[in-house]
């Protein structure tokens, strides 16, 4: 059974940092994956935050550039999102997502194309 177990969410002050982790298990074993972090705040659309290909090519939302870093450790099957300089507008439920296909490297693939999802982890940033 495929499982994506997220951790690392929490509450921080503006300017703080958090590291989200998504541990994957039971995934098929293709030659490549497309992996991403999405977030959704109440009343807002789910938006892609960061994406990474199996080969390590990354794509970030404009608001995340320079502040967030996505990484994937194939040996540990773990997708991480290091977030720094957090702002209140970063407050949202964060989800990891994986699809067993390649990414489009120039942009974050829309959420409907991702097959596997984590349960979400809450990030709250207070001013």
Secondary structure as UniProt FT lines:
FT   STRAND          3..7
FT   STRAND          10..13
FT   TURN            14..15
FT   STRAND          18..25
FT   STRAND          34..40
FT   TURN            42..43
FT   STRAND          47..53
FT   TURN            54..55
FT   STRAND          58..60
FT   TURN            62..67
FT   STRAND          68..73
FT   TURN            74..77
FT   STRAND          78..83
FT   HELIX           88..90
FT   STRAND          92..99
FT   TURN            105..106
FT   HELIX           111..113
FT   STRAND          116..117
FT   STRAND          121..126
//
